[in-house]
Amino acid sequence: MLDTATARTYRESARDIPCLMETDIVVVGGGTTGPFAAIAAARQGKRVVLIERFGSLGGNLTLGLNTKPSGALNGGLPLEVWNLARSAGGAGADYMALTKTSDVKIASPCDPETMKMLLTRLCVDCGVDILFETFVSCPIVEGGRTTGVVVEGKSGRQFIAAKVVIDCSADADIAAHAGAPFIMGAGDAEETTQPVSMYFTMSGVDIARLADWARNSDDIPARSIPETPEGLDFGLWLTGFNRALLAYRRETGVSLQRENITLKTAGGLMYVNATRVMGVDVFDHAEFTAAIVECYRQIEAVAAFLIERVPGFEASRILQIAPVLGVRETRHIQGDYVLTGPDVLGGTHFADSIAADTSALDIHEPRGGDVDFRGLDAYEIPYRTLVPKGVEQLLVAGRCISADHDAHARSRNMPACMATGQAAGVAAAVAIDEGTSVRDVPIDKVQKILRDSGVPIHAAELAGAA
Ligand SMILES: Cc1cc2nc3c(=O)[nH]c(=O)nc-3n(C[C@H](O)[C@H](O)[C@H](O)COP(=O)(O)OP(=O)(O)OC[C@H]3O[C@@H](n4cnc5c(N)ncnc54)[C@H](O)[C@@H]3O)c2cc1C
């Protein structure tokens, strides 16, 4: 691991930095959530700047090669985007995944390249100003409220002034630097977080042969195996290989960290989710880098296992390794309400709900072990989970919303992230129109706009949809 232990410091001198632009709303992070916030706000007539540190939109959804929302897309912008992807041939039919304990309705995986183009086009069409290859280093906080963000790029350090900032950075970088309270992971002394992983794809897999074998295998406890070739293109999903992996480890001595492998198809390509590194502090350069190095080692080993032991992989090879490490959990902002495990299990009713979500419960145990992946009835996400304590004119959306470790096992999934993005965008726009703070925004007006765009607000509207 990198040796980063040194006590040296360097004093930066204070200086004036230029204003790059002034806008109504800045959205930090153009990943799974940010584009939905930006589009929703721009469609309410607001000037919106969407800032992304990489050169394309979608974050974990596209660059991370995740592609598959674990749950139904119940309406609103996420469903609109998926329907557009479907009509462009970039997504298939939704399916039911059968697991050991329940059935889970899954929105079709998408082709990440189609999704990058689609999200970009939708942003451009409604006037969102995208800034790619631009890193937001900190918020500007004046008088207890965020009034903009500082950005870094090839031309140096500049700032963007805004009336509202929406933090969709996944790690709540902006909210944390603005002074909003947060817990890391489980909030325990060890700051336990779900493990990190890195997706990869394989080409040359005989998917029909794999599907035929999997239908008759008792080592694939969780599955969706469509009958038709078109269905297999986007709808094959297999989680298992537990016994085969154990045998492989025993016979070869190769160290593989996960008890299982998840395979899924999108656009006829095989996506593999099989790596795991536990206990990584992703804010530590050395640990973050070491995790990527370890994922590369595991990817080589998993690909060798698949080629040697799994029917259909005989002539396959690694096609692409995700260019970003997949981080499941870091900071949970403490908002005006903290969503809890019982809330997402018991379906607590919230008057200020902004979305009824049917994401799966998906826990990769921080200390190792099998994955707990379950379908559950709808739960409600209150607006207050998007409003950080201690700082004004700031919202958070995506996996860093105010949820405890247990609730995050549902709210971190992409259907919930996209829904919170859309809600944050609408709420920021309404607050500006009404001349209120985002904390005091008239929630009935936000709910009406969301409902008019097809978002189910309360769980009762989706009874039995999980
Ligand atoms: C390995 C793995 C597998 C998963 N599998 C599934 C699954 O099958 N189904 C499912 O529903 N969910 C899954 N999840 C969870 C889900 O993908 C994530 O929780 C979700 O995508 C997070 O969305 P986000 O918008 O919060 O973050 P991201 O998609 O990560 O977006 C954050 C964006 O912000 C940008 N950014 C960050 N900081 C800055 C900054 N300072 N300046 C500028 N830009 C910045 C990043 O580049 C990124 O584009 C998985 C997660 C992982 C890690």
The ligand as a Tripos MOL2 file, in Angstrom:
@<TRIPOS>MOLECULE
LIG
   53    58     1     0     0
SMALL
NO_CHARGES

@<TRIPOS>ATOM
      1 C1        -20.9580   -2.7920   -7.0270 C.3       1 LIG1
      2 C2        -22.3020   -2.1930   -6.8520 C.ar      1 LIG1
      3 C3        -23.3970   -2.8670   -7.3240 C.ar      1 LIG1
      4 C4        -24.6590   -2.3070   -7.1920 C.ar      1 LIG1
      5 N1        -25.7290   -2.9660   -7.7330 N.ar      1 LIG1
      6 C5        -26.9220   -2.3570   -7.7560 C.ar      1 LIG1
      7 C6        -28.0040   -2.9510   -8.4530 C.ar      1 LIG1
      8 O1        -27.8940   -4.0310   -9.0300 O.2       1 LIG1
      9 N2        -29.1890   -2.2810   -8.4650 N.ar      1 LIG1
     10 C7        -29.3720   -1.0810   -7.8280 C.ar      1 LIG1
     11 O2        -30.4820   -0.5300   -7.8810 O.2       1 LIG1
     12 N3        -28.3660   -0.5050   -7.1520 N.ar      1 LIG1
     13 C8        -27.1480   -1.1020   -7.1170 C.ar      1 LIG1
     14 N4        -26.1080   -0.5090   -6.4480 N.ar      1 LIG1
     15 C9        -26.3540    0.7590   -5.7500 C.3       1 LIG1
     16 C10       -26.4860    1.9370   -6.6940 C.3       1 LIG1
     17 O3        -25.8090    1.6820   -7.9080 O.3       1 LIG1
     18 C11       -25.8950    3.2190   -6.0830 C.3       1 LIG1
     19 O4        -26.2650    3.3720   -4.7310 O.3       1 LIG1
     20 C12       -26.3930    4.4200   -6.8720 C.3       1 LIG1
     21 O5        -26.0370    4.2660   -8.2310 O.3       1 LIG1
     22 C13       -25.8060    5.6930   -6.2960 C.3       1 LIG1
     23 O6        -26.2630    6.7800   -7.0510 O.3       1 LIG1
     24 P1        -25.6700    8.2280   -6.7480 P.3       1 LIG1
     25 O7        -26.2190    9.1350   -7.7690 O.co2     1 LIG1
     26 O8        -25.8970    8.5350   -5.3190 O.co2     1 LIG1
     27 O9        -24.1180    8.0360   -6.9440 O.3       1 LIG1
     28 P2        -23.2720    7.8680   -8.2920 P.3       1 LIG1
     29 O10       -24.0200    7.1520   -9.3370 O.co2     1 LIG1
     30 O11       -21.9720    7.3220   -7.8490 O.co2     1 LIG1
     31 O12       -23.0920    9.3510   -8.7860 O.3       1 LIG1
     32 C14       -22.2970   10.2900   -8.1190 C.3       1 LIG1
     33 C15       -21.6970   11.1740   -9.1860 C.3       1 LIG1
     34 O13       -21.1000   12.3020   -8.6020 O.3       1 LIG1
     35 C16       -19.8430   12.5370   -9.2050 C.3       1 LIG1
     36 N5        -19.0540   13.2530   -8.2090 N.ar      1 LIG1
     37 C17       -18.7570   12.8210   -6.9640 C.ar      1 LIG1
     38 N6        -18.0760   13.7550   -6.2960 N.ar      1 LIG1
     39 C18       -17.9470   14.8040   -7.1330 C.ar      1 LIG1
     40 C19       -17.3450   16.0670   -7.0000 C.ar      1 LIG1
     41 N7        -16.7620   16.4440   -5.8710 N.pl3     1 LIG1
     42 N8        -17.3710   16.9000   -8.0660 N.ar      1 LIG1
     43 C20       -17.9790   16.5380   -9.2340 C.ar      1 LIG1
     44 N9        -18.5680   15.3380   -9.4030 N.ar      1 LIG1
     45 C21       -18.5700   14.4910   -8.3560 C.ar      1 LIG1
     46 C22       -19.3270   11.1550   -9.5430 C.3       1 LIG1
     47 O14       -18.3360   11.1840  -10.5440 O.3       1 LIG1
     48 C23       -20.6130   10.4550   -9.9750 C.3       1 LIG1
     49 O15       -20.8510   10.5970  -11.3620 O.3       1 LIG1
     50 C24       -24.8280   -1.0570   -6.5400 C.ar      1 LIG1
     51 C25       -23.7240   -0.3780   -6.0520 C.ar      1 LIG1
     52 C26       -22.4580   -0.9320   -6.2070 C.ar      1 LIG1
     53 C27       -21.2880   -0.1770   -5.7080 C.3       1 LIG1
@<TRIPOS>BOND
     1     1     2 1
     2     2     3 ar
     3     2    52 ar
     4     3     4 ar
     5     4     5 ar
     6     4    50 ar
     7     5     6 ar
     8     6     7 ar
     9     6    13 1
    10     7     8 2
    11     7     9 ar
    12     9    10 ar
    13    10    11 2
    14    10    12 ar
    15    12    13 ar
    16    13    14 ar
    17    14    15 1
    18    14    50 ar
    19    15    16 1
    20    16    17 1
    21    16    18 1
    22    18    19 1
    23    18    20 1
    24    20    21 1
    25    20    22 1
    26    22    23 1
    27    23    24 1
    28    24    25 2
    29    24    26 1
    30    24    27 1
    31    27    28 1
    32    28    29 2
    33    28    30 1
    34    28    31 1
    35    31    32 1
    36    32    33 1
    37    33    34 1
    38    33    48 1
    39    34    35 1
    40    35    36 1
    41    35    46 1
    42    36    37 ar
    43    36    45 ar
    44    37    38 ar
    45    38    39 ar
    46    39    40 ar
    47    39    45 ar
    48    40    41 1
    49    40    42 ar
    50    42    43 ar
    51    43    44 ar
    52    44    45 ar
    53    46    47 1
    54    46    48 1
    55    48    49 1
    56    50    51 ar
    57    51    52 ar
    58    52    53 1
@<TRIPOS>SUBSTRUCTURE
     1 LIG1         1 GROUP 0 **** ****
